[in-house]
Amino acid sequence: MEFGVSDELLGTFVPIIVYWLYSGLYVVVGSFDKLQNYRLHPRQDEDQKNLVSKLDVVKGVLLQQFIQAIVAILLFSVTGSDASASANKQSSLSSLVRQFITAMLVMDTWQYFMHRYMHHNKFLYRHIHSLHHRLVVPYAFGALYNHPIEGLLNDTIGGALSFLLSGMSPRASIFFFSFATIKTVDDHCGLWLPGNLFQFFFRNNTAYHDVHHQLYGSKYNFAQPFFVMWDRILGTYMPYSLEKRAGGGFEARPIKDHKEN
């Protein structure tokens, strides 16, 4: 008897599994005493400065992933036949690269403007986006801790647009959304580890996003999860320096002129 799992189901659930595996890896790595000198915040600050418990964060992320899975299943059911036909016609490496780059740009554009609007609209910030900023000290498995409405508008719809406008197949989406998930988790990990390829190749990384989570950076560095182009183009880019912190670890400090502004 042949047993198989459809690409649509894999595209729905593999990124969720990847989220918990990759963030779990950071939980283990972050517990090693020898790696405390690579933290952007002291370990105890995760409990002392954050305004939400880790149990509530887990519950919030699971709720968002549940909603995300429902939307993904509905999306795949609507586009399934067209996506399969497209996959048969466009399976070359160059086509996949083009689809990935398109999806990255679409996701970045959607999330930048949605994220920025939620900061500038006082009602949306107070009642929706401020939930995510309860994590003053970000950590890996809190990457998708959002209000359910924000999770739907920002992450889920942004992901759906990336899938639709790039023309990728359900099979390609398995790899793209797993990659996007790993990148998002890494941006919230709070560790500046040597040899981390995301931090080497992307200016939009854990230190860049950590600046945004601090009070002085809350109106800067909106870009996520891949590039910093919209911040640079629209004047919301806050440069920072990564400096050794007294007592061990690193600290992302904004350039003085920006902090005063």
C-alpha positions as protocol buffer text, in pm:
chain_id: "A"
residue {
  index: 1
  type: MET
  ca { x: 0 y: 0 z: 0 }
}
residue {
  index: 2
  type: GLU
  ca { x: 144 y: 335 z: -104 }
}
residue {
  index: 3
  type: PHE
  ca { x: 140 y: 611 z: 152 }
}
residue {
  index: 4
  type: GLY
  ca { x: 214 y: 971 z: 68 }
}
residue {
  index: 5
  type: VAL
  ca { x: 167 y: 1319 z: 200 }
}
residue {
  index: 6
  type: SER
  ca { x: 66 y: 1594 z: -39 }
}
residue {
  index: 7
  type: ASP
  ca { x: 285 y: 1895 z: -105 }
}
residue {
  index: 8
  type: GLU
  ca { x: 0 y: 2112 z: 18 }
}
residue {
  index: 9
  type: LEU
  ca { x: 0 y: 1947 z: 361 }
}
residue {
  index: 10
  type: LEU
  ca { x: 378 y: 1962 z: 379 }
}
residue {
  index: 11
  type: GLY
  ca { x: 372 y: 2329 z: 281 }
}
residue {
  index: 12
  type: THR
  ca { x: 125 y: 2391 z: 562 }
}
residue {
  index: 13
  type: PHE
  ca { x: 285 y: 2199 z: 848 }
}
residue {
  index: 14
  type: VAL
  ca { x: 659 y: 2172 z: 775 }
}
residue {
  index: 15
  type: PRO
  ca { x: 722 y: 2545 z: 848 }
}
residue {
  index: 16
  type: ILE
  ca { x: 540 y: 2504 z: 1181 }
}
residue {
  index: 17
  type: ILE
  ca { x: 757 y: 2206 z: 1274 }
}
residue {
  index: 18
  type: VAL
  ca { x: 1067 y: 2395 z: 1159 }
}
residue {
  index: 19
  type: TYR
  ca { x: 968 y: 2689 z: 1382 }
}
residue {
  index: 20
  type: TRP
  ca { x: 968 y: 2481 z: 1699 }
}
residue {
  index: 21
  type: LEU
  ca { x: 1275 y: 2278 z: 1607 }
}
residue {
  index: 22
  type: TYR
  ca { x: 1487 y: 2582 z: 1521 }
}
residue {
  index: 23
  type: SER
  ca { x: 1368 y: 2792 z: 1815 }
}
residue {
  index: 24
  type: GLY
  ca { x: 1416 y: 2489 z: 2042 }
}
residue {
  index: 25
  type: LEU
  ca { x: 1775 y: 2469 z: 1921 }
}
residue {
  index: 26
  type: TYR
  ca { x: 1827 y: 2828 z: 2034 }
}
residue {
  index: 27
  type: VAL
  ca { x: 1675 y: 2751 z: 2372 }
}
residue {
  index: 28
  type: VAL
  ca { x: 1933 y: 2475 z: 2419 }
}
residue {
  index: 29
  type: VAL
  ca { x: 2222 y: 2681 z: 2282 }
}
residue {
  index: 30
  type: GLY
  ca { x: 2122 y: 2983 z: 2489 }
}
residue {
  index: 31
  type: SER
  ca { x: 2136 y: 2780 z: 2810 }
}
residue {
  index: 32
  type: PHE
  ca { x: 2509 y: 2713 z: 2778 }
}
residue {
  index: 33
  type: ASP
  ca { x: 2709 y: 2930 z: 3018 }
}
residue {
  index: 34
  type: LYS
  ca { x: 2996 y: 2961 z: 2770 }
}
residue {
  index: 35
  type: LEU
  ca { x: 2764 y: 3132 z: 2519 }
}
residue {
  index: 36
  type: GLN
  ca { x: 2634 y: 3403 z: 2751 }
}
residue {
  index: 37
  type: ASN
  ca { x: 2903 y: 3634 z: 2614 }
}
residue {
  index: 38
  type: TYR
  ca { x: 2720 y: 3630 z: 2280 }
}
residue {
  index: 39
  type: ARG
  ca { x: 2387 y: 3751 z: 2417 }
}
residue {
  index: 40
  type: LEU
  ca { x: 2240 y: 4090 z: 2327 }
}
residue {
  index: 41
  type: HIS
  ca { x: 2073 y: 4098 z: 2670 }
}
residue {
  index: 42
  type: PRO
  ca { x: 2154 y: 3917 z: 2995 }
}
residue {
  index: 43
  type: ARG
  ca { x: 1960 y: 3591 z: 3023 }
}
residue {
  index: 44
  type: GLN
  ca { x: 1771 y: 3704 z: 3335 }
}
residue {
  index: 45
  type: ASP
  ca { x: 1627 y: 4000 z: 3142 }
}
residue {
  index: 46
  type: GLU
  ca { x: 1401 y: 3762 z: 2950 }
}
residue {
  index: 47
  type: ASP
  ca { x: 1199 y: 3716 z: 3269 }
}
residue {
  index: 48
  type: GLN
  ca { x: 1261 y: 4050 z: 3441 }
}
residue {
  index: 49
  type: LYS
  ca { x: 1203 y: 4296 z: 3155 }
}
residue {
  index: 50
  type: ASN
  ca { x: 948 y: 4118 z: 2938 }
}
residue {
  index: 51
  type: LEU
  ca { x: 582 y: 4187 z: 3010 }
}
residue {
  index: 52
  type: VAL
  ca { x: 448 y: 3843 z: 2919 }
}
residue {
  index: 53
  type: SER
  ca { x: 525 y: 3494 z: 3049 }
}
residue {
  index: 54
  type: LYS
  ca { x: 688 y: 3234 z: 2829 }
}
residue {
  index: 55
  type: LEU
  ca { x: 385 y: 3007 z: 2871 }
}
residue {
  index: 56
  type: ASP
  ca { x: 156 y: 3278 z: 2734 }
}
residue {
  index: 57
  type: VAL
  ca { x: 401 y: 3330 z: 2446 }
}
residue {
  index: 58
  type: VAL
  ca { x: 382 y: 2960 z: 2356 }
}
residue {
  index: 59
  type: LYS
  ca { x: 0 y: 2972 z: 2368 }
}
residue {
  index: 60
  type: GLY
  ca { x: -6 y: 3285 z: 2150 }
}
residue {
  index: 61
  type: VAL
  ca { x: 226 y: 3137 z: 1889 }
}
residue {
  index: 62
  type: LEU
  ca { x: 28 y: 2812 z: 1872 }
}
residue {
  index: 63
  type: LEU
  ca { x: -293 y: 3009 z: 1818 }
}
residue {
  index: 64
  type: GLN
  ca { x: -136 y: 3205 z: 1533 }
}
residue {
  index: 65
  type: GLN
  ca { x: -1 y: 2887 z: 1374 }
}
residue {
  index: 66
  type: PHE
  ca { x: -345 y: 2726 z: 1398 }
}
residue {
  index: 67
  type: ILE
  ca { x: -503 y: 3018 z: 1212 }
}
residue {
  index: 68
  type: GLN
  ca { x: -214 y: 3020 z: 966 }
}
residue {
  index: 69
  type: ALA
  ca { x: -262 y: 2649 z: 893 }
}
residue {
  index: 70
  type: ILE
  ca { x: -635 y: 2694 z: 824 }
}
residue {
  index: 71
  type: VAL
  ca { x: -567 y: 2979 z: 581 }
}
residue {
  index: 72
  type: ALA
  ca { x: -290 y: 2780 z: 409 }
}
residue {
  index: 73
  type: ILE
  ca { x: -516 y: 2478 z: 360 }
}
residue {
  index: 74
  type: LEU
  ca { x: -791 y: 2697 z: 215 }
}
residue {
  index: 75
  type: LEU
  ca { x: -542 y: 2874 z: -12 }
}
residue {
  index: 76
  type: PHE
  ca { x: -395 y: 2548 z: -141 }
}
residue {
  index: 77
  type: SER
  ca { x: -742 y: 2404 z: -200 }
}
residue {
  index: 78
  type: VAL
  ca { x: -832 y: 2703 z: -418 }
}
residue {
  index: 79
  type: THR
  ca { x: -505 y: 2723 z: -612 }
}
residue {
  index: 80
  type: GLY
  ca { x: -405 y: 2357 z: -609 }
}
residue {
  index: 81
  type: SER
  ca { x: -468 y: 2262 z: -972 }
}
residue {
  index: 82
  type: ASP
  ca { x: -325 y: 2585 z: -1113 }
}
residue {
  index: 83
  type: ALA
  ca { x: -17 y: 2560 z: -892 }
}
residue {
  index: 84
  type: SER
  ca { x: 45 y: 2200 z: -995 }
}
residue {
  index: 85
  type: ALA
  ca { x: 24 y: 2290 z: -1362 }
}
residue {
  index: 86
  type: SER
  ca { x: 261 y: 2580 z: -1304 }
}
residue {
  index: 87
  type: ALA
  ca { x: 506 y: 2352 z: -1124 }
}
residue {
  index: 88
  type: ASN
  ca { x: 517 y: 2114 z: -1421 }
}
residue {
  index: 89
  type: LYS
  ca { x: 597 y: 2402 z: -1658 }
}
residue {
  index: 90
  type: GLN
  ca { x: 842 y: 2591 z: -1438 }
}
residue {
  index: 91
  type: SER
  ca { x: 1075 y: 2358 z: -1256 }
}
residue {
  index: 92
  type: SER
  ca { x: 1413 y: 2498 z: -1360 }
}
residue {
  index: 93
  type: LEU
  ca { x: 1657 y: 2632 z: -1103 }
}
residue {
  index: 94
  type: SER
  ca { x: 1647 y: 2981 z: -1254 }
}
residue {
  index: 95
  type: SER
  ca { x: 1268 y: 2982 z: -1226 }
}
residue {
  index: 96
  type: LEU
  ca { x: 1282 y: 2879 z: -861 }
}
residue {
  index: 97
  type: VAL
  ca { x: 1538 y: 3149 z: -783 }
}
residue {
  index: 98
  type: ARG
  ca { x: 1317 y: 3409 z: -952 }
}
residue {
  index: 99
  type: GLN
  ca { x: 1015 y: 3290 z: -754 }
}
residue {
  index: 100
  type: PHE
  ca { x: 1205 y: 3300 z: -426 }
}
residue {
  index: 101
  type: ILE
  ca { x: 1337 y: 3652 z: -486 }
}
residue {
  index: 102
  type: THR
  ca { x: 990 y: 3772 z: -590 }
}
residue {
  index: 103
  type: ALA
  ca { x: 834 y: 3616 z: -281 }
}
residue {
  index: 104
  type: MET
  ca { x: 1097 y: 3773 z: -56 }
}
residue {
  index: 105
  type: LEU
  ca { x: 1035 y: 4119 z: -203 }
}
residue {
  index: 106
  type: VAL
  ca { x: 657 y: 4083 z: -181 }
}
residue {
  index: 107
  type: MET
  ca { x: 674 y: 3965 z: 180 }
}
residue {
  index: 108
  type: ASP
  ca { x: 916 y: 4242 z: 278 }
}
residue {
  index: 109
  type: THR
  ca { x: 702 y: 4510 z: 113 }
}
residue {
  index: 110
  type: TRP
  ca { x: 377 y: 4393 z: 270 }
}
residue {
  index: 111
  type: GLN
  ca { x: 522 y: 4348 z: 616 }
}
residue {
  index: 112
  type: TYR
  ca { x: 710 y: 4679 z: 615 }
}
residue {
  index: 113
  type: PHE
  ca { x: 406 y: 4892 z: 539 }
}
residue {
  index: 114
  type: MET
  ca { x: 171 y: 4690 z: 760 }
}
residue {
  index: 115
  type: HIS
  ca { x: 422 y: 4691 z: 1046 }
}
residue {
  index: 116
  type: ARG
  ca { x: 488 y: 5064 z: 1014 }
}
residue {
  index: 117
  type: TYR
  ca { x: 117 y: 5148 z: 999 }
}
residue {
  index: 118
  type: MET
  ca { x: 54 y: 4952 z: 1318 }
}
residue {
  index: 119
  type: HIS
  ca { x: 311 y: 5168 z: 1494 }
}
residue {
  index: 120
  type: HIS
  ca { x: 175 y: 5498 z: 1365 }
}
residue {
  index: 121
  type: ASN
  ca { x: -193 y: 5420 z: 1420 }
}
residue {
  index: 122
  type: LYS
  ca { x: -240 y: 5465 z: 1795 }
}
residue {
  index: 123
  type: PHE
  ca { x: -547 y: 5242 z: 1815 }
}
residue {
  index: 124
  type: LEU
  ca { x: -383 y: 4953 z: 1629 }
}
residue {
  index: 125
  type: TYR
  ca { x: -65 y: 4984 z: 1830 }
}
residue {
  index: 126
  type: ARG
  ca { x: -236 y: 5001 z: 2166 }
}
residue {
  index: 127
  type: HIS
  ca { x: -481 y: 4718 z: 2106 }
}
residue {
  index: 128
  type: ILE
  ca { x: -295 y: 4492 z: 1862 }
}
residue {
  index: 129
  type: HIS
  ca { x: 74 y: 4545 z: 1789 }
}
residue {
  index: 130
  type: SER
  ca { x: 179 y: 4632 z: 2144 }
}
residue {
  index: 131
  type: LEU
  ca { x: 127 y: 4265 z: 2226 }
}
residue {
  index: 132
  type: HIS
  ca { x: 442 y: 4175 z: 2031 }
}
residue {
  index: 133
  type: HIS
  ca { x: 636 y: 4455 z: 2201 }
}
residue {
  index: 134
  type: ARG
  ca { x: 571 y: 4305 z: 2539 }
}
residue {
  index: 135
  type: LEU
  ca { x: 888 y: 4119 z: 2445 }
}
residue {
  index: 136
  type: VAL
  ca { x: 1135 y: 4397 z: 2519 }
}
residue {
  index: 137
  type: VAL
  ca { x: 1402 y: 4127 z: 2521 }
}
residue {
  index: 138
  type: PRO
  ca { x: 1322 y: 3908 z: 2218 }
}
residue {
  index: 139
  type: TYR
  ca { x: 1392 y: 3536 z: 2216 }
}
residue {
  index: 140
  type: ALA
  ca { x: 1362 y: 3271 z: 1946 }
}
residue {
  index: 141
  type: PHE
  ca { x: 1026 y: 3107 z: 2012 }
}
residue {
  index: 142
  type: GLY
  ca { x: 864 y: 3448 z: 2065 }
}
residue {
  index: 143
  type: ALA
  ca { x: 921 y: 3542 z: 1700 }
}
residue {
  index: 144
  type: LEU
  ca { x: 556 y: 3484 z: 1607 }
}
residue {
  index: 145
  type: TYR
  ca { x: 404 y: 3606 z: 1931 }
}
residue {
  index: 146
  type: ASN
  ca { x: 146 y: 3853 z: 1801 }
}
residue {
  index: 147
  type: HIS
  ca { x: -215 y: 3945 z: 1843 }
}
residue {
  index: 148
  type: PRO
  ca { x: -419 y: 3700 z: 1628 }
}
residue {
  index: 149
  type: ILE
  ca { x: -542 y: 3987 z: 1410 }
}
residue {
  index: 150
  type: GLU
  ca { x: -185 y: 4103 z: 1346 }
}
residue {
  index: 151
  type: GLY
  ca { x: -77 y: 3747 z: 1276 }
}
residue {
  index: 152
  type: LEU
  ca { x: -354 y: 3719 z: 1016 }
}
residue {
  index: 153
  type: LEU
  ca { x: -299 y: 4059 z: 853 }
}
residue {
  index: 154
  type: ASN
  ca { x: 78 y: 4075 z: 863 }
}
residue {
  index: 155
  type: ASP
  ca { x: 221 y: 3724 z: 851 }
}
residue {
  index: 156
  type: THR
  ca { x: -55 y: 3504 z: 705 }
}
residue {
  index: 157
  type: ILE
  ca { x: -184 y: 3739 z: 436 }
}
residue {
  index: 158
  type: GLY
  ca { x: 170 y: 3851 z: 360 }
}
residue {
  index: 159
  type: GLY
  ca { x: 269 y: 3489 z: 312 }
}
residue {
  index: 160
  type: ALA
  ca { x: -33 y: 3422 z: 91 }
}
residue {
  index: 161
  type: LEU
  ca { x: 51 y: 3719 z: -131 }
}
residue {
  index: 162
  type: SER
  ca { x: 411 y: 3601 z: -158 }
}
residue {
  index: 163
  type: PHE
  ca { x: 291 y: 3259 z: -269 }
}
residue {
  index: 164
  type: LEU
  ca { x: 37 y: 3388 z: -519 }
}
residue {
  index: 165
  type: LEU
  ca { x: 239 y: 3670 z: -678 }
}
residue {
  index: 166
  type: SER
  ca { x: 559 y: 3467 z: -709 }
}
residue {
  index: 167
  type: GLY
  ca { x: 378 y: 3184 z: -887 }
}
residue {
  index: 168
  type: MET
  ca { x: 558 y: 2918 z: -684 }
}
residue {
  index: 169
  type: SER
  ca { x: 421 y: 2566 z: -652 }
}
residue {
  index: 170
  type: PRO
  ca { x: 312 y: 2407 z: -322 }
}
residue {
  index: 171
  type: ARG
  ca { x: 634 y: 2205 z: -329 }
}
residue {
  index: 172
  type: ALA
  ca { x: 849 y: 2516 z: -368 }
}
residue {
  index: 173
  type: SER
  ca { x: 652 y: 2683 z: -89 }
}
residue {
  index: 174
  type: ILE
  ca { x: 766 y: 2411 z: 154 }
}
residue {
  index: 175
  type: PHE
  ca { x: 1123 y: 2535 z: 116 }
}
residue {
  index: 176
  type: PHE
  ca { x: 1045 y: 2906 z: 92 }
}
residue {
  index: 177
  type: PHE
  ca { x: 826 y: 2926 z: 400 }
}
residue {
  index: 178
  type: SER
  ca { x: 1062 y: 2704 z: 598 }
}
residue {
  index: 179
  type: PHE
  ca { x: 1344 y: 2940 z: 504 }
}
residue {
  index: 180
  type: ALA
  ca { x: 1135 y: 3246 z: 596 }
}
residue {
  index: 181
  type: THR
  ca { x: 1045 y: 3082 z: 927 }
}
residue {
  index: 182
  type: ILE
  ca { x: 1408 y: 3010 z: 1013 }
}
residue {
  index: 183
  type: LYS
  ca { x: 1502 y: 3368 z: 921 }
}
residue {
  index: 184
  type: THR
  ca { x: 1227 y: 3514 z: 1140 }
}
residue {
  index: 185
  type: VAL
  ca { x: 1325 y: 3298 z: 1437 }
}
residue {
  index: 186
  type: ASP
  ca { x: 1689 y: 3392 z: 1390 }
}
residue {
  index: 187
  type: ASP
  ca { x: 1600 y: 3762 z: 1389 }
}
residue {
  index: 188
  type: HIS
  ca { x: 1451 y: 3722 z: 1738 }
}
residue {
  index: 189
  type: CYS
  ca { x: 1708 y: 3484 z: 1885 }
}
residue {
  index: 190
  type: GLY
  ca { x: 1894 y: 3749 z: 2085 }
}
residue {
  index: 191
  type: LEU
  ca { x: 2231 y: 3585 z: 2023 }
}
residue {
  index: 192
  type: TRP
  ca { x: 2514 y: 3724 z: 1812 }
}
residue {
  index: 193
  type: LEU
  ca { x: 2691 y: 3399 z: 1734 }
}
residue {
  index: 194
  type: PRO
  ca { x: 3013 y: 3377 z: 1533 }
}
residue {
  index: 195
  type: GLY
  ca { x: 2962 y: 3201 z: 1202 }
}
residue {
  index: 196
  type: ASN
  ca { x: 2590 y: 3273 z: 1183 }
}
residue {
  index: 197
  type: LEU
  ca { x: 2527 y: 3301 z: 808 }
}
residue {
  index: 198
  type: PHE
  ca { x: 2207 y: 3500 z: 846 }
}
residue {
  index: 199
  type: GLN
  ca { x: 2392 y: 3768 z: 1039 }
}
residue {
  index: 200
  type: PHE
  ca { x: 2670 y: 3766 z: 781 }
}
residue {
  index: 201
  type: PHE
  ca { x: 2458 y: 3789 z: 464 }
}
residue {
  index: 202
  type: PHE
  ca { x: 2163 y: 3995 z: 588 }
}
residue {
  index: 203
  type: ARG
  ca { x: 2176 y: 4347 z: 732 }
}
residue {
  index: 204
  type: ASN
  ca { x: 1829 y: 4272 z: 865 }
}
residue {
  index: 205
  type: ASN
  ca { x: 1929 y: 4044 z: 1152 }
}
residue {
  index: 206
  type: THR
  ca { x: 1887 y: 3989 z: 1525 }
}
residue {
  index: 207
  type: ALA
  ca { x: 2077 y: 4305 z: 1626 }
}
residue {
  index: 208
  type: TYR
  ca { x: 1892 y: 4516 z: 1369 }
}
residue {
  index: 209
  type: HIS
  ca { x: 1554 y: 4396 z: 1496 }
}
residue {
  index: 210
  type: ASP
  ca { x: 1660 y: 4421 z: 1860 }
}
residue {
  index: 211
  type: VAL
  ca { x: 1701 y: 4797 z: 1810 }
}
residue {
  index: 212
  type: HIS
  ca { x: 1337 y: 4813 z: 1701 }
}
residue {
  index: 213
  type: HIS
  ca { x: 1223 y: 4635 z: 2019 }
}
residue {
  index: 214
  type: GLN
  ca { x: 1380 y: 4904 z: 2238 }
}
residue {
  index: 215
  type: LEU
  ca { x: 1190 y: 5222 z: 2323 }
}
residue {
  index: 216
  type: TYR
  ca { x: 1432 y: 5449 z: 2133 }
}
residue {
  index: 217
  type: GLY
  ca { x: 1401 y: 5235 z: 1818 }
}
residue {
  index: 218
  type: SER
  ca { x: 1026 y: 5173 z: 1812 }
}
residue {
  index: 219
  type: LYS
  ca { x: 976 y: 5408 z: 1514 }
}
residue {
  index: 220
  type: TYR
  ca { x: 1273 y: 5274 z: 1321 }
}
residue {
  index: 221
  type: ASN
  ca { x: 1386 y: 4947 z: 1162 }
}
residue {
  index: 222
  type: PHE
  ca { x: 1040 y: 4828 z: 1064 }
}
residue {
  index: 223
  type: ALA
  ca { x: 1173 y: 4608 z: 783 }
}
residue {
  index: 224
  type: GLN
  ca { x: 1130 y: 4232 z: 815 }
}
residue {
  index: 225
  type: PRO
  ca { x: 1225 y: 3962 z: 757 }
}
residue {
  index: 226
  type: PHE
  ca { x: 1484 y: 3981 z: 477 }
}
residue {
  index: 227
  type: PHE
  ca { x: 1606 y: 4321 z: 357 }
}
residue {
  index: 228
  type: VAL
  ca { x: 1639 y: 4677 z: 490 }
}
residue {
  index: 229
  type: MET
  ca { x: 1559 y: 4856 z: 163 }
}
residue {
  index: 230
  type: TRP
  ca { x: 1229 y: 5013 z: 269 }
}
residue {
  index: 231
  type: ASP
  ca { x: 1379 y: 5150 z: 590 }
}
residue {
  index: 232
  type: ARG
  ca { x: 1660 y: 5308 z: 389 }
}
residue {
  index: 233
  type: ILE
  ca { x: 1435 y: 5446 z: 115 }
}
residue {
  index: 234
  type: LEU
  ca { x: 1174 y: 5593 z: 350 }
}
residue {
  index: 235
  type: GLY
  ca { x: 1403 y: 5726 z: 623 }
}
residue {
  index: 236
  type: THR
  ca { x: 1323 y: 5480 z: 901 }
}
residue {
  index: 237
  type: TYR
  ca { x: 1665 y: 5315 z: 906 }
}
residue {
  index: 238
  type: MET
  ca { x: 1845 y: 5346 z: 1241 }
}
residue {
  index: 239
  type: PRO
  ca { x: 2216 y: 5258 z: 1216 }
}
residue {
  index: 240
  type: TYR
  ca { x: 2370 y: 5099 z: 1521 }
}
residue {
  index: 241
  type: SER
  ca { x: 2701 y: 4978 z: 1654 }
}
residue {
  index: 242
  type: LEU
  ca { x: 2747 y: 4641 z: 1819 }
}
residue {
  index: 243
  type: GLU
  ca { x: 2955 y: 4690 z: 2131 }
}
residue {
  index: 244
  type: LYS
  ca { x: 3077 y: 4478 z: 2419 }
}
residue {
  index: 245
  type: ARG
  ca { x: 2858 y: 4511 z: 2724 }
}
residue {
  index: 246
  type: ALA
  ca { x: 3001 y: 4544 z: 3074 }
}
residue {
  index: 247
  type: GLY
  ca { x: 2950 y: 4209 z: 3242 }
}
residue {
  index: 248
  type: GLY
  ca { x: 2962 y: 4014 z: 2916 }
}
residue {
  index: 249
  type: GLY
  ca { x: 2774 y: 3994 z: 2591 }
}
residue {
  index: 250
  type: PHE
  ca { x: 2694 y: 4251 z: 2325 }
}
residue {
  index: 251
  type: GLU
  ca { x: 2468 y: 4552 z: 2301 }
}
residue {
  index: 252
  type: ALA
  ca { x: 2323 y: 4705 z: 1986 }
}
residue {
  index: 253
  type: ARG
  ca { x: 2359 y: 5079 z: 2042 }
}
residue {
  index: 254
  type: PRO
  ca { x: 2205 y: 5331 z: 1804 }
}
residue {
  index: 255
  type: ILE
  ca { x: 2419 y: 5603 z: 1651 }
}
residue {
  index: 256
  type: LYS
  ca { x: 2395 y: 5904 z: 1882 }
}
residue {
  index: 257
  type: ASP
  ca { x: 2231 y: 6147 z: 1637 }
}
residue {
  index: 258
  type: HIS
  ca { x: 1948 y: 5903 z: 1567 }
}
residue {
  index: 259
  type: LYS
  ca { x: 1886 y: 5831 z: 1933 }
}
residue {
  index: 260
  type: GLU
  ca { x: 1853 y: 6202 z: 2009 }
}
residue {
  index: 261
  type: ASN
  ca { x: 1606 y: 6246 z: 1727 }
}
